[in-house]
Each structure stands twice: as structure tokens, then as C-alpha cells.
Amino acid sequence: MGFFRDRVSRRRRQRWFIRGWPAPAAAGLLIILWAAGSSRAATREIYPATADNEEEFEKTANSLKPGDELILHGGVYSQNGRRAVTAKGTADKPIIIRAAKGESPVLTRPADNIDRHNNIEFVGCSHLVIRGIRFRGGSCGVRFIRGDHVTFEECEICETGNNALTMNSGDCDSFVIRRNHIHHTGLSTSGPTEGEGMYIGCHNGSCRTTGTLVEGNYIHHLRSTSGGGNDGIEIKVGSYGNTVRDNVIHDTNIGRRYPGIFVYGGGPKVNIVEGNAIWKAGEGIQVVSHAIVRNNIILDCSVTGITAAPHAAVSKMRNVTIVNNTIANHPRGVLIRWSGARKMVFANNAVYCPGSVAVDAAGIKDAVLSANFVSGGLKGAAVDNSRFYDGGPISAAFADPAEKDYWPADGSVLIGRANPDFSPEADFNHSDRTGPPDAGAYERAGRARNHGWRVKPGFKSVTRGDRN
């Protein structure tokens, strides 16, 4: 006969129930521990604890073995001291920590902890899945200290004193960071503070993140009052082989103005930045070296749409491909500084900044430039009907720019004008690009209207026929 223990009320009185009897309705924590070689589960339910240094959640999470699953029911789990999890699963038996279906557990701290402790730290974790949990408050919201094969998905991180998610305390490999809602960071008022949505890798390259997918996250309203900044997603020097795709990032310009996405490069493999929608950042995307930047829509930033230029942290600029992006309504659409750089490509982009500077370029003599369509001023470049074409009025090129609808309009100059040698296989909507391909982030393919997700606040939905 199976049993489960119910720990109820603030007095933590204990009662035993026979498996199959109705469980108490109060919110709590449900842990399912599958015994090796057994099909039966020992089930225990623990209610959210008051703020103390030995919260039941932390102790239980650190008791999990490969293959165990821990389910948090709705409620508030508050803790004063450090909250650190060291869960290690295996490839065939990952550990899962998740919210109960339809419920919303919140891990938080007392308000006076905003500068004293991170909300939670995952230390040396491996083959771990964290899903559907809200992390509110703390200095950093979620800190990963080393680790590999960790999936962090469908969570929320908000109201942090400093950054939301950090991976800058040791090497991290093969993470999946997917469909998380990150917002309202950098709220500390005790002194200068940062507020990055994701801070990945070490600033000096002493730790690296590799082989990681950052996909489909919604990141907005990031605040900073220091030179550290409030980037949406920042991947530091030396981190490589990462993919940043289908994220929606806006309003990363509160207090300071930093990029929506910043990839430094400098590692042995490129980072890929594709299919992201970014607006109201400082720079939309900033890239230095070893990157592919394609199929992004970047709008209404206060500094530039894309900055591709040197940085003190990266010794050499090389191997950057910037293709098929739609870049519109910035004071400076694209800033390129490629003197001494090698293997640089800028092609098939639609850069529309009427009344301001579309492209400000230097050092492009040895770069490959092709089939870019521009509206606005050019510095260091010229319309030559090869590298740069006159894009015409923004209202004629796109369906409804005022409503963030940058689908190619009927008769748009962008249709069928891209250089197929540099065109990606798919577009912003993950639809196939067919010849002759279009310039910019979308492939019209005879469709009068955008059949995919419309640019707006919220998560980007992707109907994949479906490209991994």
C-alpha cells in the first residue's frame, strides 16, 4: 500500500494518507521520487515556508537523484539566506523541477534581500530541466554557476535588483533557455546597478558558454544606472557555438541605453543571431566577431539598428556575416567599422532610416557587400546599384511601417532583389526562401499579407514546417 505525507499549517502538523484519498487543496510542493527498479512513486507534499534560512524547497531539490521529478504547486516560497541547488541528473535520467500544471509557484525573497542574495543559484548542475516557475526579486534572479545540459524554460524572472539571468561564474555548455519572460530588472537603489536580461560568459573570457540555444524568450523593460548596462542578451568574448533566435526584446533603454543583443565573438565557432524582433534599445544588435546575424527585424532604437565595430575585449574582427535583416527608423541604421577585419559580409539588408543616416561605414574596402537597399543618408558608401541600391520611400517598400508591419508591400523594390549567394534558406517566419529571394527579413513568396507572427509585445509564435 502506498502512502504520502501531508505537511500542513504553520505548525507543520503531520498526517498520513492512503494513496488514492483526496489530497488537500492548499498550495504546496509535490515531489515525485521514482525508486530505482520500481514503478511506484513515493509522494510527499510540502507547503510554502515562511522566510527562513532552511527552506524546504532547497533541501528537497538537493535530495533529488537522477530521474526524479519535483513539482511545485502554486504559492509563494520565500527565503532569507542563500538558495542554492546542486541537482545532477544523467543523459537518460534527467532531473525535472517544474510547476504543477495550471499553477504558478513563485520563488522570492523579502524586499530587504534585493542587494544581499541572488534569488536562486544553480551550482554545477547537469541534465536538469527547470520549467514554469516564477522567480521574483533577489539581486540576480537566476544564476548558473557552471553546468551542462540544463534546460530552463517557460519561467519568469522579474523585479531583480541587478541582472535577471547570469551564466558568468564558470563554464556552461549545452543549455537550452527557451520561452522565458524576463522583465523589470535593475531595480536596486542602493548604488549603481546593472540590469541585463541575460549575461552569458565572463567579461574577460575566463569562463565561456558554448553550444547553447537561447530561443523564443520575451525580454523587456530593463533598467541600468551603471556602465555595466542593461543589454537584453549579452554573450561575452570567447563564448561560441551559441544560437540566439526568435526572441522579442524591447525597452532595454531605461536609465542607460545598451544593445538588445550583443555578441562579442572571438571563439573557434560562430554565434548565430536570427529571427529576433528588437525595438527601443540603444543599439538593436551589436556584433564584433565570429557571428552570423540574419533575418532580424530591428526598429526604433535610440543609437543604431546594428553596430558592427571593434571592442576592447575582442582582439580581432573576423568572420561576420550580416544578411537579410530589416532595419528601420533609427538615427543611424547601421554603423560599420571594419578596418583590418577579415571575412566580413553585409548583404541583402533593408535599411530604411528616412531623414537620418541609413549606413555609416568605414573600412569596407575588403568586405563583401551586395544587394543592400537603403533609404536615408550614406557615409563612407554610395548607391552604386551593386552593393547599395536606392530603396525608395519606406511607405512603398513595406505594408504598414507605422504598425510595425514590415512585410514587403505590393510592388516593393525588395521583392526578388536579394543576392541568392548570401540568402538564408528560410526567413523571419521560418518560411523557405525561394528564388529569386527577397531582400530584408521576410520572403513574400507571392503572399499579399504576412502569414506569420506580427511584431508586437509578447512572445513570438513560430509555425515551423519547422526548422531546428
Residue, then its C-alpha position, 0 to 999 in steps of 0.5 A: m500500500g502506498f502512502f504520502r505525507d501531508r505537511v500542513s499549517r504553520r505548525r507543520r502538523q503531520r498526517w498520513f494518507i492512503r494513496g488514492w484519498p483526496a489530497p488537500a487543496a492548499a498550495g504546496l510542493l509535490i515531489i515525485l521520487w521514482a525508486a530505482g527498479s520500481s514503478r511506484a512513486a513515493t509522494r510527499e507534499i510540502y507547503p510554502a515556508t515562511a522566510d527562513n534560512e532552511e527552506e524546504f524547497e532547497k533541501t528537497a531539490n538537493s535530495l533529488k537523484p537522477g530521474d526524479e521529478l519535483i513539482l511545485h504547486g502554486g504559492v509563494y516560497s520565500q527565503n532569507g539566506r542563500r538558495a542554492v541547488t546542486a541537482k545532477g541528473t544523467a543523459d537518460k535520467p534527467i532531473i525535472i523541477r517544474a510547476a504543477k500544471g495550471e499553477s504558478p509557484v513563485l520563488t522570492r525573497p523579502a524586499d530587504n534581500i534585493d542587494r544581499h542574495n541572488n534569488i536562486e543559484f544553480v551550482g554545477c548542475s547537469h541534465l536538469v530541466i527547470r520549467g514554469i516557475r516564477f522567480r521574483g526579486g533577489s539581486c540576480g534572479v537566476r544564476f548558473i554557476r557552471g553546468d551542462h545540459v540544463t534546460f530552463e524554460e517557460c519561467e519568469i524572472c522579474e523585479t531583480g535588483n541587478n541582472a535577471l539571468t547570469m551564466n558568468s561564474g564558470d563554464c556552461d555548455s549545452f543549455v537550452i533557455r527557451r520561452n522565458h519572460i524576463h522583465h523589470t530588472g535593475l531595480s536596486t537603489s542602493g548604488p549603481t546597478e546593472g540590469e541585463g536580461m541575460y549575461i552569458g560568459c565572463h567579461n574577460g573570457s575566463c569562463r565561456t558558454t558554448g553550444t547553447l540555444v537561447e530561443g523564443n524568450y520575451i525580454h523587456h523593460l530593463r533598467s541600468t544606472s551603471g556602465g555595466g548596462n542593461d543589454g537584453i542578451e549579452i554573450k561575452v568574448g570567447s563564448y561560441g557555438n551559441t544560437v540566439r533566435d526568435n526572441v522579442i526584446h524591447d525597452t532595454n533603454i531605461g536609465r542607460r541605453y545598451p544593445g538588445i543583443f550583443v555578441y562579442g565573438g572571438g571563439p573557434k565557432v560562430n554565434i548565430v543571431e536570427g529571427n529576433a524582433i528588437w525595438k527601443a534599445g540603444e543599439g538593436i544588435q551589436v556584433v564584433s566577431h565570429a557571428i552570423v546575424r540574419n533575418n532580424i527585424i530591428l526598429d526604433c532604437s535610440v543609437t543604431g539598428i546594428t553596430a558592427a565595430p571593434h571592442a576592447a575585449v575582442s582582439k580581432m574582427r573576423n568572420v561576420t556575416i550580416v544578411n537579410n535583416t530589416i532595419a528601420n527608423h533609427p538615427r543611424g541604421v547601421l554603423i560599420r567599422w571594419s578596418g583590418a577585419r577579415k571575412m566580413v559580409f553585409a548583404n541583402n539588408a533593408v535599411y530604411c532610416p528616412g531623414s537620418v543616416a541609413v549606413d555609416a561605414a568605414g573600412i569596407k574596402d575588403a568586405v563583401l557587400s551586395a544587394n543592400f537597399v537603403s533609404g536615408g543618408l550614406k557615409g563612407a558608401a554610395v548607391d552604386n546599384s551593386r552593393f547599395y541600391d536606392g530603396g525608395p520611400i519606406s511607405a512603398a517598400f513595406a505594408d504598414p511601417a507605422e504598425k510595425d508591419y514590415w512585410p514587403a508591400d505590393g510592388s516593393v523594390l525588395i521583392g526578388r532583389a536579394n543576392p541568392d549567394f548570401s540568402p538564408e534558406a528560410d526567413f523571419n517566419h521560418s518560411d523557405r526562401t525561394g528564388p529569386p529571394d527577397a531582400g530584408a527579413y521576410e520572403r513574400a513568396g507571392r503572399a499579399r499579407n504576412h502569414g506569420w507572427r506580427v511584431k508586437p509585445g509578447f512572445k513570438s509564435v513560430t509555425r515551423g514546417d519547422r526548422n531546428 
